[in-house]
Amino acid sequence: MTVRIGIDGRVLTDRYHGIGRVTHELILAMSATSGVELVVFTGDTGGEGACRRFDLDLLAMLPGVEVVPVRLKAVDVRQLWRWRPLLRGAMVDVMVFPYHLGAAPLLGRPAVALVHDCILETDPTFAPSSRVGLAYRMMTALVARTSTIATVSHASAREVERFYGRRVHPGHVIGNGVDQRLRDDPFAARRLELEFGLEPGYVLHVGAQRPHKNAAVLVEAIARVPDARLVLVGSADERFADEVGPAIDRYGVAGRVTRLPFVPEELLGTLYARARLLAYPSLVEGFGLPVLEAMVARTPVIASDVPVLREVGGSAALYVAPRCAEAWAAAITRLLADDDLRDGLVAAGAAHASHFTWDAAAARLVSACHSLTGTYLADAAR
């Protein structure tokens, strides 16, 4: 039986970093799945909706994919009454919301809402304001009661149950895949040098500049490692105070720290491959895709010793207490000097990351959609 799956593609913009990437990759993989038709609802692509990373016209050319523009922001109160006629008109059997705040109750169709993390619940200071944090929790609680919840990791599933009392079915834990083609490329390397001034051998961090990313600890750590260079890739979030800039000034490392708000997708593999190591000091995450991206590109990883990164990185990474700059400096120093350790982590990382594919993630999501559609049709027939 063919199932017609609606995908909320309003997150396919530069604003939604990891969620946009996950959505794009799932669409590509699901479009190649037999017995599936996709309706991708895209939003405004001007202003804040600008998209430099993903080719929406290419999505529309995929077999079995229909792209439907909608005049709704990714989080918009009007969606409470707008989605139902949209889904009926597009003849959607089941709806997938890759960002759970885009979901709405009373859709008239079963819905899967992907809760990536519980970052704002973990620490109130991770929210832009107390008002935003409260609204986020209220909306998440509503979605948890009215949609089928999926998550990207078992760690996130435990947090959803902890904060919202909603148990996530094991089959609805849909881990991210990773692009297995991320590799060094001489042409891309030349672009990194000419356009961004990046010579190989740097310590790399990839992630939006937000408090839970804990990037300032790397600035303090790099000050303790002579001659090491730190590259921080990720846009700033103007809703939060800049913690990195003051740390650079405080430790006097302006000449050894490079901040890049944006690097094109086609340079990503080379960006990782030319790094000496990836340092990922997040205090909390939903998944932590850069860990796997670095491993595919054969770059060793040092990550925070938190449950979700242990889950994602397995035994193929080094783990450090997230807030201890001295421990980060020691781990970076060790990995820069120990070629045997480096080679071992590179080999282990490549093997480990090979198990995370978008095809597998898409298969789990399609299976969840099929099961929900079957239940919905059975209930409707009663």
Buried (B, 14 or more C-beta within 10 A) or exposed (E): EEBBBBBBBBBBBBBBBBBBBBBBBBBBBBBEBEEBBBBBBBBBBEEEBEBEBBEBEEBEEBEBBBBBBBEBBBBBEEBEEBBBEBBEEBEBBBBBBBBBBBBBEEBEBBBBBBBBBBBBBBEEEBBBEEEEBEBBBEBBBBBBEBBBBBBBBBBBBBBBBEBBEBEBEEEBBBBBBBBBEBBBBEEBBEBBEEEBEBEEEBBBBBBBBBBBBBBBBBBBBBBBBEEBBBBBBBBBBEEBEBBBBEBBEEBEBEEBBBBBEEBEEEBBBBBBBBBBBBBBBBBBBBBBBBBBBBBBBBBBBBBBBBBBBBBBBBEBBBBBBBEBBEBBBBBBBEBBEEEEBBEEBBEBBBEBBEEBBBBBBBBBBBEBBBBBBBEBEEEEEE
